[in-house]
């Protein structure tokens, strides 16, 4: 209900980028530029300084930014409260998820949630855990689902369940015949790692530290931002890796990879994060309850055993 020009201006001001704002708003960049220009014409002043490909807020822009934040928050709260009077669970829901959750757990959850609440317009942003946390803290997202322990001090956290991580290797690797592997076993192996900022990378690095191994001393062959690329590299015999057991079930069943539990086990929490100062609508509460209910059903250890057994049967 709030002025569209104000919504567009606010997003550009938060991102300090017309391109990023266009992506978040699902608009073209020229359309975003046009909306901001209209608002500047309305106030008869420039709201952004544009120099060398970068933008910054003018004093007038800073003033409008402060009012825009309050106006948009009040507008969203008003619409949500009016909808709640009629018992509706409806409206847009901006969700962020780290890649493991977005690719392996969330699609079915979102589908089932949409079936229960068909008037909800869910939009999903996929990025690493650090990026999702920051977007939730900036109120660019309503809620985030991440794979690592949250670090942002302003966010509220609900732990949903544990996700077990395992070592994966090619069937030809000598470690493939082991029942379990220790951190020291991996320290002498060629290693394929996730990129910095990844929740998986953070948890795995800490696991090595806890067992007396400096992550910088690992024989890292490559750092990859794609889980599928890591699985491909391991399958090609370029090294071993540590990934969520839930992400390798297909390859294990096909006999392309072998998953070996770590000793001691490595588990991480899958968590919901949201900003406590952001208005909690009935829609957001319904989604939080729905996700927590679904994640409570996950049993990573049992799932790994079943998958491993199926994989042995195929080899």
Secondary structure per residue as TSV (DSSP state, phi and psi in degrees):
chain	resnum	aa	ss	phi	psi
A	1	X	-	360.0	-26.0
A	2	X	-	-66.2	154.7
A	3	X	-	-52.0	125.8
A	4	X	H	-61.0	-36.0
A	5	X	H	-61.4	-37.8
A	6	X	H	-68.4	-39.4
A	7	X	H	-62.6	-43.4
A	8	X	H	-67.6	-45.9
A	9	X	H	-56.8	-44.5
A	10	X	H	-61.6	-42.2
A	11	X	H	-66.7	-42.2
A	12	X	H	-62.4	-42.5
A	13	X	H	-65.4	-36.9
A	14	X	H	-69.0	-38.8
A	15	X	H	-89.3	-20.0
A	16	X	T	50.5	41.6
A	17	X	-	-160.8	124.3
A	18	X	H	-68.9	-34.7
A	19	X	H	-66.5	-48.2
A	20	X	H	-65.9	-38.0
A	21	X	H	-62.8	-40.8
A	22	X	H	-61.0	-39.8
A	23	X	H	-65.3	-44.0
A	24	X	H	-67.5	-33.5
A	25	X	H	-91.3	-3.0
A	26	X	T	56.7	45.6
A	27	X	-	-125.1	165.0
A	28	X	-	-80.1	155.9
A	29	X	H	-63.6	-40.9
A	30	X	H	-59.1	-35.6
A	31	X	H	-67.1	-38.7
A	32	X	H	-64.1	-45.8
A	33	X	H	-60.0	-40.3
A	34	X	H	-63.9	-42.8
A	35	X	H	-63.9	-41.9
A	36	X	H	-66.4	-40.5
A	37	X	H	-61.6	-39.7
A	38	X	H	-61.9	-41.4
A	39	X	H	-67.3	-39.1
A	40	X	H	-63.7	-38.1
A	41	X	H	-67.2	-36.2
A	42	X	H	-61.8	-43.7
A	43	X	H	-86.9	-8.1
A	44	X	T	57.7	41.3
A	45	X	S	-159.5	158.5
A	46	X	-	-80.6	138.3
A	47	X	S	-103.5	-18.8
A	48	X	E	-130.1	141.2
A	49	X	E	-92.9	132.0
A	50	X	E	-116.9	120.1
A	51	X	E	-152.8	126.5
A	52	X	T	53.1	43.2
A	53	X	T	78.7	4.3
A	54	X	E	-120.7	156.4
A	55	X	E	-127.1	153.7
A	56	X	E	-146.5	158.6
A	57	X	E	-77.8	138.2
A	58	X	-	-79.3	170.6
A	59	X	H	-54.7	-40.4
A	60	X	H	-65.6	-38.1
A	61	X	H	-63.4	-40.3
A	62	X	H	-62.1	-39.8
A	63	X	H	-64.5	-47.5
A	64	X	H	-64.1	-36.0
A	65	X	H	-59.2	-44.6
A	66	X	H	-60.8	-45.2
A	67	X	H	-69.5	-38.5
A	68	X	H	-60.9	-41.6
A	69	X	H	-60.1	-44.3
A	70	X	H	-71.0	-41.6
A	71	X	H	-63.3	-45.5
A	72	X	H	-67.5	-38.1
A	73	X	H	-65.2	-43.4
A	74	X	H	-66.6	-37.7
A	75	X	H	-64.3	-44.8
A	76	X	H	-64.8	-41.0
A	77	X	H	-65.0	-41.8
A	78	X	H	-59.1	-48.1
A	79	X	H	-63.2	-40.0
A	80	X	H	-66.9	-41.4
A	81	X	H	-68.9	-38.3
A	82	X	H	-65.2	-41.8
A	83	X	H	-62.7	-37.1
A	84	X	H	-67.8	-28.2
A	85	X	H	-62.3	-28.2
A	86	X	T	-95.9	5.0
A	87	X	T	77.5	13.0
A	88	X	-	-82.1	144.7
A	89	X	-	-116.4	97.5
A	90	X	-	-149.6	168.6
A	91	X	E	111.5	179.9
A	92	X	E	-79.0	147.6
A	93	X	E	-136.6	112.6
A	94	X	E	-92.9	112.3
A	95	X	E	-114.3	138.6
A	96	X	E	-118.6	143.6
A	97	X	E	-146.2	140.5
A	98	X	-	-70.5	162.9
A	99	X	H	-63.1	-40.7
A	100	X	H	-60.0	-47.2
A	101	X	I	-66.8	-43.3
A	102	X	I	-63.1	-35.9
A	103	X	I	-88.4	-29.1
A	104	X	I	-117.0	-31.4
A	105	X	I	-106.9	-37.7
A	106	X	H	-75.2	-35.2
A	107	X	H	-53.4	-46.9
A	108	X	H	-68.4	-38.2
A	109	X	H	-61.2	-46.1
A	110	X	H	-64.0	-39.3
A	111	X	H	-62.8	-43.8
A	112	X	H	-68.9	-36.7
A	113	X	H	-66.4	-41.5
A	114	X	H	-64.2	-36.1
A	115	X	H	-65.2	-35.8
A	116	X	H	-77.9	-36.3
A	117	X	-	-126.1	80.3
A	118	X	T	-66.6	-17.6
A	119	X	T	-88.2	3.3
A	120	X	E	-84.8	134.5
A	121	X	E	-106.7	94.2
A	122	X	E	-86.9	133.6
A	123	X	E	-123.9	133.6
A	124	X	E	-116.6	130.5
A	125	X	E	-110.6	129.8
A	126	X	E	-111.0	126.6
A	127	X	-	-160.7	179.0
A	128	X	-	-74.4	168.2
A	129	X	H	-58.9	-40.9
A	130	X	H	-61.5	-44.5
A	131	X	H	-64.5	-42.5
A	132	X	H	-62.3	-44.2
A	133	X	H	-56.0	-47.7
A	134	X	H	-63.0	-40.0
A	135	X	H	-66.8	-37.4
A	136	X	H	-67.0	-42.5
A	137	X	H	-63.4	-32.3
A	138	X	T	-82.4	-1.2
A	139	X	T	67.6	16.1
A	140	X	S	-76.1	-20.6
A	141	X	S	-126.1	147.4
A	142	X	S	-75.7	-35.9
A	143	X	E	-157.1	152.2
A	144	X	E	-130.0	149.4
A	145	X	E	-121.4	118.1
A	146	X	E	-129.1	163.6
A	147	X	S	-102.8	-8.6
A	148	X	S	-116.1	170.0
A	149	X	-	-67.4	125.1
A	150	X	-	-64.0	146.0
A	151	X	-	-114.3	-19.4
A	152	X	-	-71.5	121.7
A	153	X	T	-67.9	-18.9
A	154	X	T	-90.9	-6.0
A	155	X	E	-93.2	148.1
A	156	X	E	-96.0	142.6
A	157	X	E	-123.6	134.1
A	158	X	E	-119.6	114.4
A	159	X	E	-75.6	128.6
A	160	X	E	-95.4	-49.7
A	161	X	E	-167.2	175.9
A	162	X	E	-99.3	145.6
A	163	X	E	-117.9	123.3
A	164	X	E	-86.7	133.7
A	165	X	E	-104.0	144.8
A	166	X	E	-134.1	160.0
A	167	X	E	-83.1	136.7
A	168	X	E	-118.6	146.3
A	169	X	E	-151.0	170.7
A	170	X	-	-75.2	155.1
A	171	X	T	-59.4	-21.7
A	172	X	T	-85.1	-10.0
A	173	X	S	-71.1	137.3
A	174	X	G	-55.1	-29.2
A	175	X	G	-70.3	-15.3
A	176	X	G	-64.0	-21.0
A	177	X	G	-90.8	-3.8
A	178	X	-	-79.4	151.8
A	179	X	S	-80.9	-36.3
A	180	X	E	-144.8	161.5
A	181	X	E	-130.4	149.1
A	182	X	-	-104.7	165.2
A	183	X	H	-57.0	-38.7
A	184	X	H	-65.8	-28.1
A	185	X	H	-65.0	-35.0
A	186	X	H	-81.8	-22.9
A	187	X	H	-64.6	-21.5
A	188	X	T	-104.0	4.1
A	189	X	S	-98.9	149.5
A	190	X	E	-58.8	135.3
A	191	X	E	-127.2	137.2
A	192	X	E	-109.6	122.0
A	193	X	E	-116.9	154.7
A	194	X	E	-73.6	167.1
A	195	X	-	-79.7	161.4
A	196	X	T	-62.7	142.7
A	197	X	T	95.8	-15.9
A	198	X	-	-75.4	140.2
A	199	X	H	-62.9	-38.5
A	200	X	H	-62.7	-45.1
A	201	X	H	-59.0	-44.8
A	202	X	H	-62.5	-46.4
A	203	X	H	-66.0	-42.4
A	204	X	H	-67.4	-43.3
A	205	X	H	-59.0	-41.6
A	206	X	H	-67.3	-35.0
A	207	X	H	-61.2	-44.1
A	208	X	H	-62.9	-43.7
A	209	X	H	-60.3	-43.4
A	210	X	H	-62.4	-19.1
A	211	X	T	-114.3	28.1
A	212	X	T	78.1	19.3
A	213	X	-	-120.2	124.5
A	214	X	-	-76.0	122.9
A	215	X	G	-55.8	-27.1
A	216	X	G	-68.8	-17.5
A	217	X	G	-90.7	-3.5
A	218	X	S	-67.5	153.1
A	219	X	E	-88.6	72.9
A	220	X	E	-77.0	116.9
A	221	X	E	-79.2	-36.6
A	222	X	E	-163.7	154.2
A	223	X	E	-113.2	126.1
A	224	X	E	-128.1	139.1
A	225	X	S	-89.3	-4.3
A	226	X	-	-113.0	127.9
A	227	X	H	-63.8	-38.8
A	228	X	H	-64.6	-36.5
A	229	X	H	-65.4	-38.7
A	230	X	H	-63.3	-45.3
A	231	X	H	-61.9	-38.9
A	232	X	H	-64.4	-41.8
A	233	X	H	-65.7	-40.8
A	234	X	H	-67.3	-42.4
A	235	X	H	-60.4	-33.4
A	236	X	T	-78.9	-1.6
A	237	X	T	84.4	19.1
A	238	X	S	-82.0	-8.7
A	239	X	-	158.8	-174.3
A	240	X	B	-106.3	167.5
A	241	X	E	-151.5	168.7
A	242	X	E	-121.8	122.8
A	243	X	E	-139.3	167.0
A	244	X	E	-62.8	136.6
A	245	X	G	-59.4	-31.9
A	246	X	G	-66.9	-20.1
A	247	X	G	-92.6	-5.1
A	248	X	S	-121.7	11.6
A	249	X	H	-61.3	-39.6
A	250	X	H	-65.2	-45.8
A	251	X	H	-66.1	-33.2
A	252	X	H	-68.6	-44.0
A	253	X	H	-61.5	-34.3
A	254	X	T	-81.6	-6.9
A	255	X	T	78.4	13.3
A	256	X	S	-80.4	-30.6
A	257	X	-	-133.2	160.1
A	258	X	E	-120.0	135.6
A	259	X	E	-111.9	125.9
A	260	X	E	-119.0	128.8
A	261	X	E	-63.2	149.0
A	262	X	E	-86.9	150.6
A	263	X	E	-125.9	111.6
A	264	X	E	-71.5	162.9
A	265	X	E	-60.1	151.7
A	266	X	E	-115.3	113.4
A	267	X	E	-127.9	147.1
A	268	X	E	-131.0	153.1
A	269	X	E	-80.0	141.8
A	270	X	E	-97.3	123.6
A	271	X	E	-126.0	148.0
A	272	X	E	-93.6	134.9
A	273	X	E	-127.6	139.6
A	274	X	E	-151.3	160.2
A	275	X	E	-85.7	120.3
A	276	X	T	-66.1	-22.1
A	277	X	T	-86.3	-2.1
A	278	X	S	-88.7	139.5
A	279	X	-	-57.8	127.6
A	280	X	-	-91.1	99.3
A	281	X	-	-76.8	166.6
A	282	X	H	-61.6	-35.2
A	283	X	H	-62.6	-47.5
A	284	X	H	-64.9	-41.8
A	285	X	H	-61.6	-41.8
A	286	X	H	-63.1	-40.0
A	287	X	H	-68.9	-42.2
A	288	X	H	-59.5	-47.6
A	289	X	H	-62.4	-40.0
A	290	X	H	-65.3	-45.9
A	291	X	H	-65.4	-43.9
A	292	X	H	-62.0	-39.3
A	293	X	H	-62.5	-44.0
A	294	X	H	-68.8	-40.7
A	295	X	H	-70.7	-26.5
A	296	X	T	-63.2	-19.6
A	297	X	T	-82.0	-8.6
A	298	X	-	-78.5	137.7
A	299	X	-	-132.7	82.6
A	300	X	H	-60.2	-39.0
A	301	X	H	-66.7	-46.1
A	302	X	H	-63.9	-39.6
A	303	X	H	-61.7	-40.6
A	304	X	H	-63.5	-43.6
A	305	X	H	-62.2	-43.4
A	306	X	H	-63.7	-43.5
A	307	X	H	-66.1	-41.9
A	308	X	H	-63.5	-40.0
A	309	X	H	-64.1	-40.8
A	310	X	H	-65.1	-38.0
A	311	X	H	-65.8	-39.0
A	312	X	H	-65.0	-33.2
A	313	X	H	-67.5	-24.5
A	314	X	H	-89.4	-12.6
A	315	X	-	-91.8	360.0
